[in-house]
Amino acid sequence: MAWSPDQELVTLTTGNETVIIMSKDFDPVTERSLHPDDFGSEKPINVGWGKAETQFQGSAGKKKQTETLIASAQTFDDGVPRLSWRGDGQYFIISSVDPVKQVRMIRVWNRECEHQSTAEITDGLEQPLSWRPSGSVFASSRRKPDQVDVVLFEKNGLQHGEFRVPLDASRTKVRELLWNCDSTLLAVWTDDLFTDDESLLTSSSQLEIFTMNNYHWYMKQCVQFTQRCSRPVCVQWDSESAGSLHMVNTSGQYVNYTWVTVTDRSAGAGSSDNAGVAVIDGVDVLVTPFRYVTVPPPASAFRLVCPDPVNEVVFHPPPCSNDMALLLSDGLIMFFKYSDITNGGGDSSVVKLGAIGGNGFKNSLSLPQLSDTARLSDGGVVDGSGLSHMTWLSDDSLVFVLNSAGRLYSTLCHYYKQSHDHSSTTNTFLLRDKIDLEGRLETLTPTNNSTNDVLIQLTSGSVLRYTPGGAVSPWFKTDGTQLKFPHSCVQTSLCSFNKEVSVLGLTSHHHFYVDDMRLATNCTSFVLHSEFLILTTHTHTCRCISFTNTKQELAVLGESQDLVGDETIRRVERGSKVITVTPDDTKLILQMPRGNLETIHPRALVLSSVRHWLDNQKYLKAFEKVRKHRLNMNLIYDHNPQMFLANLEAFVKQVDSVQYINLFLSELRNEDVTETMYSGVYGKLSRAVNNTQTQ
């Protein structure tokens, strides 16, 4: 039985092999046979191109014609029909075992219970069935001799694609497939193939969360249930919140999981940072250092191969901001650190080259090496819940958050590394602090200061501070008042505006806050550069806000529109989001909705780089930057006329090109571009300099 999305109709299948549609008052509307003989009303029309047998198919096609298709139902198939409605309520699908062919078949019906089409017979098709709410495809599972796939079909019955589910096909089956409300996440609920009561006691179940980008399916999370009392009996996505999943386990406990999309990126501030970005894909972590190479997904510069699915990736705080720690679904923690070894250095069984390898290519990048593995003293996993929000404070210090079923608050857990035991290859982290918070935790952000403080945000919006070895205390703003966001934020960070520390927050409804001041209502993503706060918005713009602004000036900037000639605002493609920015450089990496990447150089970042080279009298680098990005050559002189005239000889010697000098002279004119063309950037710079001199 399944209700239509608008709750106006209910569809039932009966033991008499019929399908019945009833109204919301349970008045019968239509009754049809569950197994019609024809393809359906949308049967493809033969336009006279001949039969498939007469078409050229090559040797592989001829061989396939001679093979016998065996598509009998699975031995563990319960034979019960499965139903699923499309998101708009106009169509529904039924998967049932045909009594004549003895195979499981999927048929598409419309709202009036008229048979539309029949999916092509698929060998090994199983009972799980779910129609993507957006309506593009519906999903089922298919068993092969050595693997299990999720197979996708279009409404006309043709197969649209498939991807492999990482499980042991000899002892595991897919129990259910569930799409979330906005069609971005697919939950795969797996169970063991039980054979007797003894195996039931030792069985396990798990939830695997998949998402698709650039036509590749990524496995992002794996929640394991190893104890019988914690195994799920009912799983359902929330009808409004896209990342919220509800579950009831065998002991009767209700559990709610909430996932949000975050970008795992390195957070260094200097040129030593690789601008690395890590992407979780099951047992693989795809890593690309964007300072040196831009690789579009699903490819990557290299990948880290782990023994079990990866649930979290964190980067080490500066100065070793390129090192990574991986939390696996079984509780194991793997640490990867960089060295000076190149050309594929490190354990080749763990670090695999991707786009930077291949025939005819020589790797010139440093690669990380597996430096250590560790487990937490208490195992780190509360079955079905476990620890999350892993935060790396130092080489020997980790912070987690524990959320358990039946508890309305989170617990902060601080672990430190035990002295190395040479008798074991795996280190142990011992529990140092365990503090119950006043509510559920939303985000955990390291401050990267000398005391290794951690910023805590609760679901209520309250912001707290945890000092290792101490207690949890409120987070106070510069005016002495306690900070609390008007709404809880799914992403938080720290920065300084005019030397005043501020907490940044982005909500799920795209409201962006600086402390408790709302700066924007249409922000889609943000990232911190060494000199700018960079935002992308729903108006398809990228905004660069200088850290030299005061909070009073930020309030004005938040309401300003896209001004002609404003170098701090740039148009970007619709739906673009920030992936990362290269520290001490001008590269900004954006990702489009379809998954491809774009590298841009915002004019504000370019001008900042040119100012840096001119202040340090690196005239050749400044000239090349101006020429490459087509800035006005007058900027080289107008930036600081007195310094330029005093170092004119150095300018000529460094440029050392008649062509370049002629180009520079030909563009000179009697105009100060720092007050006209680039006043939007240089005006803020001059105010910051004046404030510094006044202090």
ZATORTI-440435 format. One record per residue (C-alpha): y, x, z; residue in three letters. Coordinates in steps of 0.1 Angstrom, whole numbers, plus 5000, padded with zeros to 4 digits. Example, Ala and Ser with C-alpha at 12.3 -4.5 7.8 and 13.67 -1.06 7.14 Angstrom:
495551235078ALA/498951375071SER/
This chain:
500050005000MET/503550124992ALA/506949964995TRP/509550004967SER/512550214976PRO/514849904977ASP/512349735000GLN/512249424977GLU/508649464965LEU/505349584980VAL/502449724959THR/498849694971LEU/495449794957THR/492449584966THR/488649634970GLY/488249424938ASN/489849704918GLU/493149524912THR/496749604919VAL/498949334934ILE/502749314936ILE/504249094963MET/507849014973SER/509349125005LYS/508148795020ASP/504648875009PHE/504548614981ASP/502248724953PRO/504148814921VAL/501648974897THR/498049094898GLU/496449334873ARG/493249524868SER/493449874884LEU/491650024855HIS/492949904821PRO/491150024790ASP/494150114769ASP/496650404772PHE/499550164779GLY/502550014762SER/504150354757GLU/501250494737LYS/502550764712PRO/502850644676ILE/500850824649ASN/503350914622VAL/500751034597GLY/500651404605TRP/496851404607GLY/494451444636LYS/494551724661ALA/491251844648GLU/492651914614THR/495652124626GLN/495552504627PHE/494852614662GLN/493552964658GLY/490353104672SER/491253004708ALA/491852644697GLY/488552624679LYS/486652764709LYS/488352504731LYS/487152224709GLN/483552324714THR/483852334752GLU/482752034771THR/485451894795LEU/484051834830ILE/486451634850ALA/484351454876SER/485951354909ALA/485651604938GLN/482751564962THR/485151534991PHE/487351274973ASP/487450954994ASP/487850744963GLY/490750554978VAL/493650484953PRO/497050654960ARG/500450494952LEU/503950644948SER/507250484936TRP/509950654916ARG/513250694935GLY/515050424915ASP/512350174921GLY/511750104884GLN/508250254881TYR/505250344903PHE/502150544897ILE/498550484909ILE/495850754912SER/492350614913SER/488750704904VAL/487750524872ASP/484450344878PRO/483250414842VAL/484350774836LYS/483950874872GLN/487051084871VAL/490351044890ARG/493050914866MET/496850854871ILE/498450554855ARG/502150464853VAL/503350104859TRP/506749944857ASN/508349714883ARG/506849404866GLU/503349564870CYS/503049634832GLU/500849934824HIS/503150194807GLN/501050514802SER/498050704814THR/498251074824ALA/495951304804GLU/492551354820ILE/492751674841THR/489751864853ASP/489551894891GLY/492251644898LEU/492551554935GLU/493851254954GLN/497351374966PRO/500151204947LEU/503951194949SER/506651104924TRP/509751314926ARG/512651094937PRO/514851214909SER/512251074885GLY/511651384863SER/508051444872VAL/505251344895PHE/502951574913ALA/499251594922SER/496851874930SER/494052024909ARG/491152234921ARG/489752524901LYS/486752744910PRO/488953004928ASP/492252834934GLN/494152514940VAL/497252424919ASP/500052164922VAL/500152014887VAL/503251824874LEU/503251534849PHE/505951354830GLU/506350984828LYS/504650974794ASN/501451124809GLY/501851474795LEU/501451774819GLN/504851944825HIS/503752254845GLY/501852384875GLU/501952644902PHE/499452794925ARG/499152704962VAL/498253014983PRO/495152905001LEU/491352965002ASP/489952724977ALA/486452754992SER/487452615026ARG/490852445023THR/492152135005LYS/495551974998VAL/495851665019ARG/499251535009GLU/502251624987LEU/505651504999LEU/509151534982TRP/512251525003ASN/514951274995CYS/517051494971ASP/514051634952SER/514851994962THR/511852054986LEU/508151984982LEU/505951995013ALA/502252075007VAL/500151965037TRP/496752145037THR/493652095058ASP/490252265061ASP/487152125043LEU/485252025074PHE/481452035073THR/480451965109ASP/481851905144ASP/481852275153GLU/484052375124SER/486452085134LEU/487152255167LEU/488052585150THR/489852435120SER/493552485111SER/496152295092SER/499452405078GLN/502652285061LEU/503952485031GLU/507452425019ILE/508252494982PHE/511452494962THR/512152554925MET/514752774909ASN/515052904874ASN/511752734866TYR/509852934893HIS/508352774924TRP/509052974956TYR/507052924988MET/509752945015LYS/508052845048GLN/504552815062CYS/503952645095VAL/500552695109GLN/498652465133PHE/495652645147THR/495052425178GLN/493352095174ARG/495851915196CYS/498852025175SER/497451935140ARG/499551685122PRO/498251325116VAL/501451195100CYS/504151375081VAL/507251225065GLN/510551355051TRP/513751195064ASP/515250935041SER/518851065045GLU/518851425057SER/517351635030ALA/516051915052GLY/514651715080SER/510951645083LEU/509251425109HIS/505651475122MET/503251325147VAL/500351545159ASN/496951455172THR/498151465209SER/500751195201GLY/503751425202GLN/506651365178TYR/508051685162VAL/511151725140ASN/511652015117TYR/515052095101THR/515452355073TRP/518652465058VAL/519252705028THR/520653045038VAL/521053375019THR/519453675034ASP/521953955026ARG/522854295041SER/526054295061ALA/527354655059GLY/531054725055ALA/531055065037GLY/529855225005SER/526455305021SER/525554935020ASP/523454844990ASN/524554484989ALA/520954394992GLY/519654034989VAL/516153924999ALA/514253614986VAL/511153485003ILE/508253384980ASP/505153335000GLY/503553675009VAL/506253844988ASP/509853934996VAL/511853994964LEU/514654244970VAL/517554344948THR/520254604957PRO/523254454938PHE/525354764942ARG/523154934917TYR/521454674896VAL/521854294889THR/518454134883VAL/518253754876PRO/515653554895PRO/512753514896PRO/512653884888ALA/513854144913SER/514354514916ALA/511254544938PHE/509154334962ARG/507554384996LEU/503954254997VAL/502854125031CYS/499354015044PRO/500553665053ASP/503353435042PRO/506853535053VAL/509053295072ASN/512153495080GLU/513953805068VAL/516753985087VAL/518854295079PHE/519654565105HIS/523254565118PRO/525554845106PRO/525355135101PRO/521655095090CYS/522454765072SER/519854815044ASN/516854815067ASP/514854495070MET/512554315094ALA/510154045083LEU/508653775105LEU/505253645092LEU/503753305098SER/501053455121ASP/503653615144GLY/503453975130LEU/506754155125ILE/507054425098MET/509954675097PHE/511154845065PHE/513555135066LYS/515155335038TYR/514755705032SER/515955955006ASP/512755934987ILE/513155804951THR/510955744921ASN/508655494938GLY/508355664972GLY/506655485000GLY/503355295003ASP/502655154968SER/500454884983SER/503354735002VAL/506454814980VAL/505954714944LYS/508554804917LEU/509854504897GLY/512654514871ALA/513554874879ILE/510054994869GLY/507954964838GLY/507155174807ASN/509855414797GLY/511955374829PHE/512455614857LYS/513355474891ASN/516455644906SER/516855414936LEU/515855474972SER/513055244982LEU/512255115017PRO/509155225035GLN/507055035060LEU/508055215092SER/506454995119ASP/504654675127THR/504954485160ALA/503954175178ARG/505653995207LEU/504054025241SER/503453645243ASP/502253625207GLY/505553485195GLY/503953155183VAL/503852825201VAL/501452645177ASP/503252445152GLY/506652545166SER/506952915173GLY/510053135174LEU/512853115148SER/516353245142HIS/515153605144MET/518153835151THR/517954215150TRP/520354365175LEU/519154725175SER/516054935167ASP/514354825199ASP/515954485205SER/515154135189LEU/516453795198VAL/514653465190PHE/515053095197VAL/512152885209LEU/511952515201ASN/508952325215SER/507851965210ALA/508951725237GLY/511951935248ARG/515551845241LEU/516852195245TYR/516252535230SER/515252855248THR/516853195240LEU/514253475241CYS/515353845241HIS/512654105235TYR/512754485237TYR/510354745223LYS/507754885246GLN/507155255246SER/504855345217HIS/501155325224ASP/499455585203HIS/496155415207SER/497455115187SER/498955095152THR/500954795162THR/503754815187ASN/504654545213THR/507954385221PHE/508154275257LEU/510153965269LEU/513354075287ARG/515353755290ASP/514453395287LYS/517353155290ILE/517352775286ASP/520352655267LEU/522252335273GLU/521052175240GLY/519452235207ARG/520452555189LEU/521952535154GLU/522852895145THR/522553245160LEU/524953515148THR/525153885159PRO/528654005166THR/527754375157ASN/529954505185ASN/529254775210SER/527654535236THR/525454365209ASN/526754025219ASP/525253725201VAL/527153415191LEU/525353085198ILE/526152755183GLN/524552435196LEU/524052115176THR/526851965195SER/529252215180GLY/529752415213SER/529952795208VAL/528553025234LEU/528153405239ARG/525053585250TYR/525353935263THR/521954125265PRO/521054175301GLY/523553915312GLY/523953545310ALA/525153285284VAL/528853205287SER/531352995267PRO/533053155237TRP/536853155242PHE/539453165215LYS/542453405216THR/544553145233ASP/542053125262GLY/540552785254THR/536852725249GLN/535752705212LEU/533852395200LYS/533552295163PHE/534351925155PRO/530951915137HIS/527952145139SER/527852415112CYS/524852525093VAL/526352875087GLN/528553075110THR/530053425109SER/532753635125LEU/535853805111CYS/539353905121SER/542653755108PHE/545653975116ASN/543454155142LYS/542553825159GLU/538753755161VAL/537853415146SER/534553225142VAL/533853085108LEU/531752785102GLY/530452575072LEU/528952235078THR/526352055057SER/529151825044HIS/531152125030HIS/533852135057HIS/534952495064PHE/536352585098TYR/538252885112VAL/537652835149ASP/538252465153ASP/540852445125MET/539552285093ARG/540552515064LEU/538752325035ALA/536752005029THR/535152114997ASN/533652455004CYS/530252514990THR/529652885001SER/531453175016PHE/531053555021VAL/532953835039LEU/534454125020HIS/535954425037SER/539454285030GLU/538953925020PHE/537253595030LEU/535753464997ILE/535053094992LEU/533652874964THR/534752514963THR/533752184946HIS/536852214924THR/534952504907HIS/537252774920THR/536653104939CYS/539353174965ARG/540053514981CYS/541853495014ILE/543153815028SER/542453905064PHE/546054005068THR/547053645070ASN/547753485104THR/546153165115LYS/549352975109GLN/549453095073GLU/545752995069LEU/546752635077ALA/549152635047VAL/546652805024LEU/543952545032GLY/546152265017GLU/547452464987SER/546252384952GLN/545352604923ASP/548652764912LEU/549252924879VAL/549553294883GLY/547953304917ASP/545653604916GLU/543753494947THR/542253194929ILE/539853204900ARG/538052944880ARG/534252964881VAL/531352764865GLU/530552424879ARG/528252444909GLY/528552824914SER/527752964949LYS/528353304963VAL/525153524967ILE/526753844979THR/529754084974VAL/529654454972THR/531454625001PRO/534254854991ASP/533854744955ASP/534954454933THR/531554304923LYS/530953944933LEU/527553784925ILE/527453414919LEU/524453194913GLN/524552894890MET/522752564898PRO/520052644872ARG/519352974890GLY/520853244867ASN/523353494881LEU/526853604871GLU/528753914881THR/532553874882ILE/535354084894HIS/538053864911PRO/541553984904ARG/542354004941ALA/539454244947LEU/540454454917VAL/544054484929LEU/542754584964SER/540654854948SER/543554984927VAL/545854994958ARG/543255194976HIS/542955454948TRP/546755474944LEU/547355524981ASP/544855814981ASN/546455954949GLN/543255914929LYS/545155834897TYR/542355864872LEU/540155614890LYS/543055384894ALA/543955414857PHE/540355344846GLU/540155044869LYS/543554904855VAL/542454964819ARG/538954824824LYS/540154494840HIS/543254474818ARG/545854484845LEU/549454564838ASN/550054934836MET/553354904855ASN/551354854886LEU/550555224888ILE/554355294892TYR/555454984909ASP/552855014937HIS/554855294953ASN/557555444930PRO/558555724954GLN/554955844958MET/554355824921PHE/557456024912LEU/556556284938ALA/553056324924ASN/553856284887LEU/552256624879GLU/549056524897ALA/548956204876PHE/549256394843VAL/546556644853LYS/544056384865GLN/544456154835VAL/544456454811ASP/544456234780SER/547256194755VAL/545855864745GLN/545855734780TYR/549355864788ILE/550655704756ASN/549055374766LEU/550655394801PHE/554155474786LEU/553955204760SER/553454934786GLU/556255044810LEU/559154794813ARG/562054724836ASN/560154484859GLU/558554514893ASP/555154344888VAL/554454354925THR/557154094929GLU/556453894897THR/552953904882MET/551054014913TYR/553353874940SER/550653654953GLY/548653954965VAL/551454214971TYR/553653964990GLY/550953925017LYS/550454305017LEU/554154375024SER/554254125052ARG/551154295068ALA/552854635066VAL/556054495081ASN/554054345110ASN/552354675117THR/555654865117GLN/557254605141THR/554354635165GLN/
